[in-house]
Amino acid sequence: MATIREIRRRIRSVQNTAKITKAMELVAASKMRRAQLRALAGRPYAERLTWVLADLAETLHQMDPEALHPLLRARAVRATGIVLISPSRGLCGGLPGNLNRRASSLVLEQGGATRMVAVGRKGRDFFRRARVTIAAEFSELGDYPEYIEVLPIARVVIDDYLAGAVDQVFVVYPFFVSTMTQEPRVLKLLPVEPPAETATQAVDYIYEPGREALLAELLPRYI
């Protein structure tokens, strides 16, 4: 039977553990809040960038249909590129499995050859086992990567498309809905397809230094 001293020692041990777990909870909540704010803050920028690209592409196409930017020009599909953005660590529920299943479905839907760009370890490891060609992998990005850190991903995608290694590119990514829900979604990156509704918005903007230069600068940021 435990003595009073042993019981008190156990109580102190439990109290110390409670303090540690409370501190861990506060740190995790703070990180989650920052991640949530970053996810939501980036959406207006991405939506507006898509709109600007759509306007530029439509205007340039009307001015000279033959001078269409290579990243806007569609062609017959023989090979498909997929950028899969997945976690690098565990403790995120069924998200890695859901992303991998959605990417696998996309591979089957498109058929033909597939080249994968894996961002994160979970997707990379899954498709290595599936023997899908992994053109590049990026598994050392931090929780909050800067633009300069993700630019190499865009460069791989653009170079593959311009070289004819792939004829279309999709990105499979987790769309933030809430802290408990992130949905696997698919977005077509290349060729860039302006949303249909933007074609009806006839607004004559003045772009500096020029439409062509601006389009060349914004396309890597969009991708």
C-alpha positions as CSV (number, residue, x, y, z in Angstrom):
1,M,0.0,0.0,0.0
2,A,1.4,3.4,-1.0
3,T,2.5,5.7,1.8
4,I,1.4,9.3,2.2
5,R,4.8,10.5,1.0
6,E,4.5,8.4,-2.2
7,I,1.0,9.6,-2.9
8,R,2.1,13.3,-2.5
9,R,5.1,12.6,-4.9
10,R,2.7,11.2,-7.5
11,I,0.4,14.1,-7.1
12,R,3.3,16.5,-7.7
13,S,4.4,14.5,-10.7
14,V,0.9,14.6,-12.2
15,Q,0.7,18.4,-11.6
16,N,4.1,19.0,-13.3
17,T,3.0,16.9,-16.3
18,A,-0.2,19.0,-16.5
19,K,1.8,22.2,-16.6
20,I,4.0,20.8,-19.4
21,T,1.0,19.7,-21.5
22,K,-0.7,23.0,-20.9
23,A,2.3,24.8,-22.2
24,M,2.5,22.5,-25.2
25,E,-1.2,23.1,-25.9
26,L,-0.7,26.9,-25.9
27,V,2.3,26.6,-28.3
28,A,0.3,24.3,-30.6
29,A,-2.7,26.7,-30.6
30,S,-0.4,29.6,-31.4
31,K,1.2,27.8,-34.3
32,M,-2.2,26.7,-35.6
33,R,-3.5,30.3,-35.5
34,R,-0.5,31.6,-37.4
35,A,-0.9,28.9,-40.0
36,Q,-4.7,29.6,-40.4
37,L,-4.1,33.3,-40.8
38,R,-1.4,32.7,-43.5
39,A,-3.7,30.3,-45.3
40,L,-6.6,32.7,-45.4
41,A,-4.5,35.8,-46.0
42,G,-3.0,34.4,-49.2
43,R,-6.3,33.7,-50.9
44,P,-7.2,37.3,-52.0
45,Y,-3.8,37.7,-53.5
46,A,-4.0,34.4,-55.4
47,E,-7.5,35.3,-56.7
48,R,-6.5,38.8,-57.8
49,L,-3.4,37.5,-59.5
50,T,-5.5,35.0,-61.4
51,W,-7.8,37.8,-62.5
52,V,-4.9,40.0,-63.7
53,L,-3.3,37.1,-65.6
54,A,-6.7,36.4,-67.2
55,D,-7.0,40.0,-68.4
56,L,-3.5,40.1,-69.7
57,A,-3.8,36.8,-71.6
58,E,-7.2,37.8,-73.1
59,T,-5.9,41.2,-74.2
60,L,-2.7,39.9,-75.7
61,H,-4.6,37.1,-77.5
62,Q,-7.0,39.7,-79.0
63,M,-4.1,41.9,-80.1
64,D,-2.0,39.1,-81.7
65,P,-3.4,35.5,-81.5
66,E,-0.2,34.2,-83.0
67,A,2.0,35.7,-80.3
68,L,0.5,33.7,-77.5
69,H,2.8,33.1,-74.5
70,P,4.1,29.4,-74.5
71,L,2.6,28.8,-71.1
72,L,-0.8,29.8,-72.4
73,R,-0.7,27.6,-75.5
74,A,-2.5,24.3,-75.2
75,R,-1.3,21.2,-77.1
76,A,-2.1,17.6,-77.5
77,V,-1.6,15.8,-74.2
78,R,0.9,12.9,-74.2
79,A,2.3,13.4,-70.7
80,T,0.9,14.9,-67.5
81,G,2.8,16.7,-64.7
82,I,1.4,16.6,-61.2
83,V,2.6,18.8,-58.3
84,L,1.6,17.0,-55.1
85,I,1.7,19.1,-51.9
86,S,1.6,16.9,-48.9
87,P,2.8,16.9,-45.3
88,S,6.3,15.9,-44.4
89,R,5.4,14.7,-40.9
90,G,2.6,12.6,-39.3
91,L,0.0,13.5,-36.7
92,C,-2.3,15.1,-39.3
93,G,-5.1,12.4,-39.5
94,G,-6.2,11.1,-42.8
95,L,-4.9,14.1,-44.8
96,P,-1.8,12.4,-46.4
97,G,-3.9,9.4,-47.4
98,N,-6.7,11.6,-48.9
99,L,-4.2,13.6,-50.9
100,N,-2.4,10.5,-52.2
101,R,-5.7,8.9,-53.2
102,R,-6.8,12.1,-55.0
103,A,-3.5,12.3,-56.8
104,S,-3.7,8.6,-57.7
105,S,-7.2,9.1,-59.2
106,L,-5.9,12.0,-61.2
107,V,-3.1,9.8,-62.6
108,L,-5.7,7.2,-63.7
109,E,-8.1,9.9,-65.1
110,Q,-5.4,11.5,-67.3
111,G,-3.8,8.3,-68.5
112,G,-0.5,8.4,-70.4
113,A,2.9,9.2,-68.9
114,T,3.0,11.0,-65.6
115,R,5.8,13.1,-64.1
116,M,5.4,13.9,-60.4
117,V,6.8,16.9,-58.5
118,A,6.6,16.0,-54.8
119,V,6.4,18.7,-52.2
120,G,6.5,17.0,-48.9
121,R,7.6,13.5,-47.8
122,K,4.3,11.7,-47.5
123,G,3.4,12.1,-51.1
124,R,6.9,11.4,-52.3
125,D,7.2,8.1,-50.4
126,F,3.7,7.0,-51.6
127,F,4.5,7.5,-55.3
128,R,7.9,6.1,-55.0
129,R,6.3,2.9,-53.9
130,A,3.8,3.2,-56.8
131,R,6.8,3.5,-59.2
132,V,5.5,6.9,-60.6
133,T,8.3,9.0,-62.1
134,I,9.3,11.7,-59.6
135,A,10.9,14.5,-61.6
136,A,11.8,16.5,-58.5
137,E,11.2,16.5,-54.8
138,F,11.1,19.3,-52.2
139,S,10.9,17.9,-48.7
140,E,12.9,20.4,-46.6
141,L,10.7,23.4,-46.8
142,G,9.8,25.0,-43.5
143,D,6.3,25.6,-42.1
144,Y,6.3,29.1,-43.5
145,P,8.4,29.1,-46.8
146,E,9.1,32.4,-48.5
147,Y,8.6,33.1,-52.2
148,I,12.3,32.6,-53.0
149,E,12.2,29.2,-51.4
150,V,9.3,27.9,-53.5
151,L,10.5,29.5,-56.7
152,P,12.5,26.4,-57.7
153,I,9.3,24.4,-57.7
154,A,7.8,26.8,-60.2
155,R,11.0,26.7,-62.3
156,V,10.9,22.8,-62.5
157,V,7.3,23.0,-63.7
158,I,7.9,25.7,-66.2
159,D,11.0,24.1,-67.6
160,D,9.3,20.7,-68.0
161,Y,6.4,22.3,-69.8
162,L,8.5,24.5,-72.1
163,A,10.8,21.5,-72.9
164,G,7.8,19.4,-73.9
165,A,8.4,16.8,-71.1
166,V,4.7,17.4,-70.0
167,D,1.8,18.8,-71.9
168,Q,-0.4,19.8,-69.0
169,V,0.3,20.3,-65.2
170,F,-2.0,19.9,-62.3
171,V,-1.5,20.7,-58.6
172,V,-3.0,18.5,-55.9
173,Y,-3.1,20.4,-52.6
174,P,-4.9,20.6,-49.2
175,F,-7.5,23.3,-49.2
176,F,-8.0,24.9,-45.8
177,V,-11.6,24.8,-44.7
178,S,-11.2,24.8,-40.9
179,T,-8.7,23.6,-38.3
180,M,-10.3,20.2,-38.4
181,T,-11.0,20.0,-42.2
182,Q,-8.7,20.3,-45.2
183,E,-10.0,19.1,-48.5
184,P,-7.8,17.6,-51.3
185,R,-8.3,19.7,-54.3
186,V,-7.0,19.8,-57.9
187,L,-6.1,22.9,-59.9
188,K,-4.9,23.0,-63.4
189,L,-1.7,25.0,-63.6
190,L,-0.6,24.7,-67.2
191,P,-1.6,25.6,-69.8
192,V,-2.9,28.7,-68.0
193,E,-6.6,28.9,-68.6
194,P,-8.2,32.2,-67.7
195,P,-11.6,31.9,-66.0
196,A,-14.4,32.2,-68.5
197,E,-16.2,35.0,-66.5
198,T,-13.2,37.4,-66.9
199,A,-13.6,37.6,-70.6
200,T,-16.9,39.5,-70.2
201,Q,-15.3,42.2,-68.1
202,A,-14.2,44.7,-70.7
203,V,-11.9,47.1,-68.8
204,D,-9.1,48.9,-70.5
205,Y,-6.2,48.9,-68.0
206,I,-2.8,50.6,-68.6
207,Y,0.0,48.2,-67.6
208,E,3.6,49.3,-66.9
209,P,6.2,48.5,-68.1
210,G,4.0,46.6,-70.6
211,R,1.7,43.7,-70.9
212,E,4.2,41.2,-72.3
213,A,6.9,42.0,-69.6
214,L,4.3,41.9,-66.8
215,L,2.9,38.6,-68.0
216,A,6.4,37.1,-68.1
217,E,7.0,38.3,-64.5
218,L,3.7,37.2,-63.1
219,L,3.4,33.7,-64.6
220,P,6.1,32.2,-62.3
221,R,4.4,33.8,-59.3
222,Y,1.1,32.3,-60.3
223,I,2.6,28.9,-60.7
